Amino acid sequence: MFIDSYCDGINIAMETAINVPRENLEAVMDRIDRFFIDVKTLNSRIYREYTGKDNDQVLQNLQLLVDKCPEKIGIRVPMIKGYNDRADCEQTKRLLTEMGIEDIEIFKYRTGLSDEV
């Protein structure tokens, strides 16, 4: 594997939405030093409207990381105009905190069209 042969002694961070098959995450999680995870929302309806997919896999993968390596998790929750608002982001943050995640940042997603949410 590339990570094993090339990156020995190098810290590795992964920026991801973790909406991937569990086995993909399991294959790399021991080799990753820090996960920067984009969690658009934990509201299933909003997530589906924005991404076109369910967030079940995201939730399962988040729980896997919480169970195995919570110290490696950093979450970013974007406020996305037309999809979510401050209240939804705060609700997502509360639910993530209840899962055991501590490093959570809410920020305004900027498209260049408008910075207002």
Buried (B, 14 or more C-beta within 10 A) or exposed (E): EEBEEEEEEEEEEBEBBBBBEEEEBEEBBEEBEBBBBBBBBBBEEBBEBBBEEEBEBBBEBBEBBBEEBEEBBBBBBBBBBEBBBEEBBEBBBEBBEEBEBEBBEBEEBEEEEEEEB
